[in-house]
Amino acid sequence: MDNNQLFVEYYKEWVSIYKEGAIRPITLSKYKMAISWLEKLVPNLKICDLDRISYQKLINDYAKYHERQTTMDFHHQIKGSILDAVDEGLISKDPTRKAIIKGKTPSEKKPKYLNQFELHNLLTSLNLKDSVNWDWFILLVAKTGMRFSEALALTPEDFDFSKQVVSINKTWDYKGQGGFLPTKNKSSVRKVQLDWKTVMQFSQLVKDLPSDEPIFVKSNDKIYNSTVNGVLFRLCKKADIPTISIHGLRHTHASLLLYAGVSIASVARRLGHASMTTTQKTYLHIIQELENQDVDIVMRSLANLS
């Protein structure tokens, strides 16, 4: 290895050797996006010139275009290659040490989830025809909390109507060429319990469909996340409720379960999270709100003891 090599060329090689084939395509695309930003921001930076000041300047320049969390992700994607360069003796000291992560002012956030009343209004406005349409897809995601790619990959044989469960064991490659892919992680392989009404509805909907073919994807059709989000956007407008994304339905599902008193462990399993920590981080604001309610209950209970 040559420490006079351009850092962007070193990073390209590092991604090729250590990341390609080892991580999911969607994650790999983020590393390749980082390459594009290195080409834009530091095209002439050599490894031998990479120190704390030059690295901080790179992070600062990236932060001009991105919010803090996105800048943090970029930092972590780059940092791995730099630590390897330190191990290889190309850089004498870790230039990422004590890096300050900045970011532009966050844009106004759209609502991430609906409350129970709003979800009820959405579901009652669905046009659930006798044949498959995106309204059925929206209903199923709202009732199960599954990911977009997981719902696209469902086939009729994934349903066990007698036991009232649906098995999630694959995803659909909607960002690539189509076809089945593995789930996000091992924890994502799971069985999700269905309510009796959803069981009755879907048992009729899929009874004449090929058992091993996707319910919501027709052969050779290219599916875009934006298409389904557009359907949901129009439905939200029609129901006069906040507009959310399909992923927002997953958040809605989880938040309603937490507010109903379902344990974090059960919610984590139902969502297919790798650990409860992910669930706790994602829904921290709800958990804190519920804890505050618990404190009130405890104090009232203690007061009644006297």
GIZI-V585752 format. One record per helix or strand of 2 or more residues. SS is the DSSP state (~ for helix, > for strand). FROM is the first residue (numbers start at 0). TO is the last residue. If there is no record, write none. Layout:
SS_FROM_TO, SS_FROM_TO
This chain:
~_6_17, ~_24_40, ~_46_48, ~_51_62, ~_67_86, ~_115_123, ~_133_143, ~_147_151, ~_155_157, >_158_159, >_164_167, >_170_171, >_179_180, ~_185_187, >_189_192, ~_195_204, ~_224_238, ~_245_258, ~_263_270, ~_275_281, ~_283_302
